[in-house]
């Protein structure tokens, strides 16, 4: 089952930003926490892959 989400655009003076909000069931299933670092990978014109950055043993996020 998929979960629909809208892409939001924030228009600034010099640039635009786009945001995607995750539905709660997805965030819970992936065990997201505030401040998690993720990375988007484009694998095709219609496909994005979301990757979580590695976490070390002490639970602190490692920036790669």
Secondary structure, DSSP 8 states (H G I E B T S, - for coil): ------EEEEE-SS-EEEEE---HHHHHHTT--TT--EEEEEEETTEEEEEE--B-TTS-B---
